[in-house]
Amino acid sequence: MSDTVARLSWLPVAILLLCVATNVRPSYAQVKVVGYYASWNSSALPYTEVQYSDLTDIIVAFGTPDSDGRISYDSGIPFPQLVASAHSAGTKVLISLGGAGSGAAFSIATSDSAKRASLISNVVGFLQANDYDGVDVDWETPANSGETGQLTSLIRELRARFETVDTSWLITMTLPATAYGGQYFDIRSLIDYVDWFNVMCYDFVGPWSAYSGENSPLYESPVDPNQAGSDSDAVVYWLSRAGRGAAIPRNKLVIGVPFYAVQFNAGGLYKKLSNTATTNPFYPDVMNNLGNGWTYHWDDVSQVPYLLNSDTTQFITFEDTNSVKLKVDYVLRRQLGGVMIWELSQDLYHGRQPLLNEIASTIRTATAVIHNPSVASGYELFPNYPNPFNPTTTVKFSVPRSGYVRISVYDILGQLVRTLVNGRVGAGEHDATFSGNGLSSGVYFCAMTASDFVQTRKMLLLK
């Protein structure tokens, strides 16, 4: 194949694949984009401004159960215009019960069968009266084996009641990201009754930490003194031994992405805190800091950015479009259920929602590419490292058997920049090096072809 033909044939791929193309591509409807809608921030994001087409589900927060099984709701709920607009766009709406510090309320409200029956009747009444599509149970968190049983009974009895009233109603649950918080969830007894689980892959650091760190690292750095966990650690936990020896099915595991940041009094990443006070700026607050005494940094290991102020006394850990794209890439590559957002109003910036847009467009682009998973099995083009890079980066790929492989780099216009591999390679993992010397900063695409397998990854050269 000539370079001219290669350039022309890759042009539509380069335009389409602005994200990782996965070996098995579920449809967009199967990959969930779940956004929490916080009632107390509804004035910042009124129902007319919600980007329903970017969301498969909206979870309205919160309702709180009391000792008699009644439910009190935050101001503004049930948001009837939000529900109507969501349904018009094909987006489902759930009510969330619980939230941070809800353990005591749930413990009392589920302590016996009569209280649980009252709570369930009130949930059913709310869903019927307000045309909601289900309930999210956010018990943070069961604290002992007795509460484990109470939660399991609640979910089973809730599902049984839904089966008699409306079988289309959904039950979701919120889970912590670590074994410490997850130890009292009996996953084996819950799997068959819960439609999906939202894992809170954030707050790995906070005012309780001794050192600054990243709020939601995709991967945990070995030099992080906190060693508090990461998104990928949470996925491994819930997909393996979690919950009394039962694993959550991949398609029921939805990982959380924070649209808020954490600001520490510290002189940089993994530095000891000068005091434990923290704040939680939102995405637009962080963006407004850029160029105003703050510098942008990228952590190649954890795959998230951070800001450091010019006096090196303040540190902000946050998400940007690069990091959320990488998280979606991870979800697609691991064939997980999707992503959950806390919360929808927090990335509003100049009338747009850059983080939400990036999540939705990455999923749409990846799932739009037709591919035969049976042919692709065993092939993989991994994320290049580091990314962003300057001037060189390593491209790792894997093949299940000896055969022809071509790995090439293209620019944003689909023009061939360089061919890294073009020939027969043996089975196993291999590395190739790409140098950005002589190239301009910007987006490039690394494409791998082998037999009928095609996979493309986005790379970012920053000089």
C-alpha positions, 0 to 999 in steps of 0.5 A, a space after each residue: 500500500 502506498 503512502 498516498 493510499 494509506 493517507 486516503 484510507 485513514 482519513 475517515 478513521 482519523 476523523 471518526 476515532 477521536 478516542 480509543 476504539 475498543 475490541 468489543 464495541 457496545 452500542 451507545 445505548 448500552 454504554 451508560 452516561 449517568 449524571 447526578 442532578 443536585 437539587 441545591 444546584 438546580 438554579 445553576 443548571 435549570 432544566 432548560 440547559 440540561 444536555 439530555 442527548 448526552 445522558 442516558 440517565 439522570 439521577 435526582 439527589 436526594 430523598 432521605 428516609 426517616 424512622 417511619 419509612 417516610 421520605 423527605 426530599 430536597 427543595 425543588 424535587 420532583 422537578 416535573 419539567 426536568 422529567 418531561 424534558 428528559 423523557 422527550 429526549 429518551 433519557 430516564 430519570 431516577 430519584 436517589 435516596 441517601 447520600 453522604 452520611 446517610 448510614 444512620 437514617 437507612 439503618 433505622 428505616 430498614 431495621 424491621 420488615 414493617 419499616 421497610 414495607 413503609 419505605 418501599 410503599 413511599 418509593 412506589 408512590 413517588 415514582 407513580 406520582 412523578 413519572 420517575 423511572 426508578 430509584 437509586 439507593 445511596 446508603 453510605 455505608 452499611 457499617 456491620 453485618 446486621 446492616 448488610 442484611 438490612 440493605 439486602 432485604 430492602 433491595 430484594 423486597 423493593 424489586 419484588 414490589 416493582 415486579 407487581 407494579 411496574 417491571 420497567 422500573 430501575 434499581 441502582 446502587 451507589 458503592 464506595 471505591 475501596 474495600 474499607 467502605 465496600 466490605 459490608 455490601 453483599 454483592 452476591 445477594 444483590 446482583 440479580 436485583 440491581 440494574 447497575 452499580 455506581 462506584 464513587 471513584 473520587 475522594 481518594 484524598 481530602 482533608 483527612 489526608 496527610 499529603 496532597 494527592 489526586 482526587 480521582 487518579 485513573 491509576 495509583 502512582 507507586 510514589 504516592 505516599 497516601 496509597 489511597 487507591 485509584 479508579 482502576 483499583 476500584 474496578 479490579 476490586 469490584 470485578 474480583 473478590 469484592 462483596 463476599 466473594 462475588 464479582 459485579 458483572 462488567 456491564 453492571 459496573 459504572 465508574 464515577 467521574 468528579 466534575 469538582 476539584 480539590 484544593 490543598 494547602 500544599 507545595 505540589 503533588 504528594 507534598 505534606 499539607 501545611 494545614 488540612 483545610 481544603 476547598 472544592 472548586 468546580 471545573 470553571 473555577 479551575 479553568 479561570 485560574 489558568 494563566 492567573 498565577 497557576 501552572 498546568 501539570 500532567 501526571 503521566 502515571 495517574 493520567 490526570 492533571 493538576 495546578 500549582 500556584 506560583 507561590 507553590 503553596 496551593 495545589 489543585 487536583 481536577 479533571 479536564 477533557 484529556 483525563 475524562 476521555 482517558 477514563 472513558 477509554 478505560 471503560 470501553 476497553 474493559 467493557 464496563 457499563 459506563 460512567 457516572 458524573 458527580 454532578 452535572 452543574 459543576 462543569 458549566 463553563 461559558 454556557 457549555 459543558 466541556 467535560 460532559 461533551 467529551 464523555 458523550 462524544 468519546 463514547 459515541 465515536 467509539 461505538 459508531 465504528 463497526 468491527 467484528 469482535 470475533 476477529 479482533 480477539 486477542 489484539 490490543 493497541 494500548 495507550 501510549 506512555 507518556 501521553 501527552 508527550 514531548 518529545 518521545 512516547 512508547 506505543 505498546 501493542 499485543 498480538 495473539 499469534 505471529 502475523 503481519 502488523 502495521 502501526 502508523 501515526 497520522 495527523 489530524 487531517 489523516 496524513 501519514 506522519 510515520 510508520 512505526 511497525 510494518 511487517 510480521 511480529 511474533 505473538 505477545 506484547 511489543 513496544 514501538 517508539 514514536 518521536 515528535 521531533 520536528 513536529 508541531 504540538 497537537 493531536 495525532 492518531 496512532 493506528 494499528 492494523 492486523 488481519 481485519 483488526 483496526 484500532 486507533 488511539 489519540 496522542 497529544 504532543 505538547 511542546 
